[in-house]
Amino acid sequence: MALMGTLRCLVAVMMFVCAASAQQTRVSFPPGRPTSENIRNICLHGNARPRYPLTDLPNGGHGTVRREADVIHRTEAWYSQQCCQGDWEKNTRKAVCCALHAWKKTMDILCEEESMIKTQQRSCCQVQGKERRDCFAGKAPNPSYLPPSSPYTGPNVLPQGPAFVPPGTCSTMLQQKN
């Protein structure tokens, strides 16, 4: 009987470790830079892209994993709540502008947070402006924002930290479809 209980416990631990490991590898970090080529996937497949769970984060939810989770939650929330609302397909230029500003702000927040702690900053955070954005974009494992092949529905997670309001320049974009 004791052996059976021990085996059940061992199987449960192995399942948890495997699930945590699988969750960690499924999440695409960093997110790709929004463009006119990927805005459709950003807006249509937002809930299909994996997210970190708020509980049971890999590595106990500390350090790098927590900051990566915050980036994923923040960009996905800002995309869905601000950039992909309403008739975004009728004005993809506005949606791209909004999503690009949300992505830039998220990457800058990540780098600001990393600069405040005693840890080695990511190489992309050690540069500024366009060079930083190009660095993060070049490291994105899924720049086209394709959804995973297996069914998945991401949780709607509100980001922590500052709110995002698209700049007024995005609102005045021409009403053209790309």
C-alpha angles and dihedrals in degrees: 000000000000090000091053091052091048091050092050090050092049092049090049092051092047091049091050093049092047092047092049091048092048091048090052094051095045096059112090111225129212101027115234123258111265114247139163087263096057104029092096091057091043092055101035100042103035095119091046095062115093120251133192112258114245089230126045095026112180113263090024092291096283134131121341096009092053092050091048090049090051091052093050093046093045097049095044093047093047092047093051098038100041113014108034100043127123118342097355090146090064090057109029091161090064091046092050091047091050095045092046092052091047091050093047092049091049093051090047091050089051091052092046090052092048092049090057096056132068099252138102107276120230113263090244090058092055091070131056141228120347092000090058093048092047090049094053092043090052092053096049109119093201107031092160091056092229113176119244117267093239120071114266135159115199121218119251099245120182111224122241120232131029124006122243124231116178112241117259090246089071092054092055095052114128115269094247132133114230 
